[in-house]
Amino acid sequence: MKHSIDHPESVSSLETAVRRKIDAGSLAAITFRDYMELCLYHPQWGYYMQPREKIGKAGDFYTASNIGGVLGEALAYYIARQADSLTGPVCMMEWGAGTGRLAAQLLDGIREHFPELYLRIHYIAVEKSPWHQQSQKQQLADHLHIVRQWTPEKAVEAGGAGQADFLLSNELLDAFPVHRLRQRNQALMELYVGWDVSAGGFHELELPCADEALIRYLRDSGIELADGQTADISLEAPLWLGERLGELKSGELITIDYGDTALELFGTHRMNGTLLCYKNHLAGENPYIYAGEQDITAHVDFSACIRSGIQAGVNRWQLMTQKEFLLESGVLERLVSHDGRDPFSPASKRNRAIRQLLLSDGMSELFKVLIQKK
């Protein structure tokens, strides 16, 4: 039965859009995956599409690129080593380039430490959000002569990753919408989202899982959920990765994100899944409030990403923690000696950033770097 919608003017526009989607279906509910996609990517009211700060002090969360320029410089050193065997122009493509902060740090590092390589680079920043594209022009002002800005649609039209030598994504896959599954009395259920008229808010429903792709995902991953356990499954993250690697002719994809292998993500110590929401730098577990006003994210299943890469022809891959990647890039060698009298000096700030990325509250272990080569 369909329900008519009578919305007061105070109700947010995104809430209205979601409720209309709910009302249009025969179940009077939509999958959590579709709900999450609307909350994050509705063209006008989705969280990532709105013209406001989302990352950093004025936003809702931090990324590793907000902590000094250490990650970007580590990538510069890594890519410079790998590019030794390349001749001619070097194409770097960052998918989900966001504000351009990481790209600026990476290109700054290459220009400073590897000036000959810098002269050969052209950089493609792929980004969906118009607001982030505008921010890139400011962040990358010193490098715009070697940077092209593309939307994902433009990138696909141009052959995707086919021209890239180095394809990069940083905290992109964790923002792909997820299906939520729950084992209930020996039956696999999928979580849907409906509208509770009496409470005046969104609520979740459990309906039998009829999506064969999700059932196959669990089987391929060797996942057996305990009774009452919830699992967050992204079908699109490994699909996106496989498509990009399928386009890649000869090069590598560097994926930086937080997550783990399937054994860790779907163990019984994670009965509630990994979904989290971020608003004003506070983490929450309720995705049904602040629709369009908070980030919603889930850990990346790197086991699925590795499988997808192998199917796309990857012949070499390496999964490591961000800490291991930074150490392999020689980050400790770039700690700077200083007299310590000025805690705000560039040397002091740089050393603090390095220590924070290596030693802070689990970020260095939670974040992973997956390198896949063709």
Number of C-alpha atoms within 10 A of each C-alpha: 9 12 15 10 12 7 12 8 8 6 9 14 16 20 20 16 15 24 24 15 17 24 20 16 13 11 13 18 25 23 21 23 22 18 27 26 18 23 29 24 21 19 14 14 21 21 24 26 19 20 14 12 16 24 17 15 12 12 15 19 20 14 13 22 22 16 17 19 20 25 23 22 26 23 23 23 21 16 18 18 11 13 15 9 7 11 9 8 13 19 18 22 28 24 25 22 26 27 24 24 18 25 28 22 23 22 23 21 22 24 17 12 15 15 12 11 19 19 13 13 18 18 21 21 24 23 24 19 21 15 17 22 21 15 17 23 16 15 18 21 12 13 18 15 10 16 20 13 20 19 17 17 12 13 19 14 9 12 13 20 28 18 18 24 24 22 24 23 19 21 19 18 26 21 22 22 26 26 20 22 26 25 20 17 10 10 12 19 19 25 22 23 23 23 20 11 11 6 8 8 13 19 17 17 15 17 16 14 17 11 9 9 10 18 14 11 15 17 11 11 16 12 16 13 20 16 15 15 19 25 26 24 24 24 17 14 23 21 15 15 21 22 16 21 28 19 17 25 16 15 21 22 26 20 23 23 26 24 23 21 17 17 13 12 22 27 16 16 10 13 17 15 21 18 19 16 22 20 16 16 17 10 15 14 13 12 22 16 14 16 23 26 21 27 25 27 21 22 24 30 26 23 18 20 22 22 15 21 26 17 13 18 16 23 11 12 16 11 19 16 21 24 21 15 20 24 14 13 20 13 20 14 8 14 16 12 9 13 8 10 8 11 12 10 11 13 17 18 15 19 19 16 21 21 14 17 22 20 13 12 10 12 18 20 19 15 20 23 23 19 19 23 21 19
